[in-house]
Amino acid sequence: MSRTGSPLVTLATAVCRFDDFLGAAAADRLLKSACLAQREHMAAERGADAPVPERWESPERVLRAPALAEAVGGLSAVVQDMLGVAAPSGRMGYRFVTRNHQKAERRESGPIVRACDGRKGADNNQAISFVYTLHHRPREFTGGALRVFDTTVVGGHPACGESFRDIRPDHDTLAFFPASAWHQFQWVSCPSGQLADSHFSFEGWLA
């Protein structure tokens, strides 16, 4: 019971995690092409000598990953069954995100949000979020876990719970969870500051 005497309801958020998702060779090819695309885009935006930003995001139109999209789409039916969430339209979207060294005075985890796509006006109860993680080996950063929160009720409405599950940022790992769930990325420490040592992820949705 809560302090007010009303029942405290918490619904555990289901997460589906797939390790070694694309396989070593395909994952390494994708990581190489993603790094190259980011270097070229950053050089055009900021100049070749610009430092790697703490967070950099590329929309799908700049960096496409057809092999990943096909593999994720192939799991759509089974993931809908496992999570108990429908994604009826068959649509998919994603973005590529790089997280590098966060300076000590600004070391805060990312915002707690719902849905990886940020679609305005979307029905998150009819969508599934996914995060596919990549990094070079050996891993040269710490942090970067995906934190998926459970759901509680506040004022008669769903709200972000205090309990959560952390998904380790392992290379070639894919995690699915309901788009209605709250999630957050933990801050990253990457002392070298080099692009190759970053935390890389494709963050997207099925609807």
HELIX and SHEET records of a PDB file:
HELIX    1   1 ALA A   24  ARG A   46  1                                  23    
HELIX    2   2 PRO A   66  GLY A   74  1                                   9    
HELIX    3   3 SER A   76  LEU A   83  1                                   8    
HELIX    4   4 ALA A  104  ARG A  106  5                                   3    
HELIX    5   5 ASN A  124  GLN A  126  5                                   3    
HELIX    6   6 LEU A  195  ASP A  197  5                                   3    
SHEET    1   A 3 THR A  10  LEU A  11  0                                        
SHEET    2   A 3 LEU A 146  VAL A 154 -1                                        
SHEET    3   A 3 HIS A 157  ILE A 167 -1                                        
SHEET    1   B 4 THR A  10  LEU A  11  0                                        
SHEET    2   B 4 LEU A 146  VAL A 154 -1                                        
SHEET    3   B 4 TRP A 182  PHE A 185 -1                                        
SHEET    4   B 4 VAL A 113  ARG A 114 -1                                        
SHEET    1   C 6 CYS A  16  PHE A  18  0                                        
SHEET    2   C 6 THR A 173  PRO A 178 -1                                        
SHEET    3   C 6 ILE A 128  LEU A 134 -1                                        
SHEET    4   C 6 HIS A 199  LEU A 206 -1                                        
SHEET    5   C 6 MET A  92  ARG A  99 -1                                        
SHEET    6   C 6 ARG A  55  PRO A  59 -1                                        
SHEET    1   D 2 THR A 142  GLY A 143  0                                        
SHEET    2   D 2 VAL A 188  SER A 189 -1                                        
END                                                                             
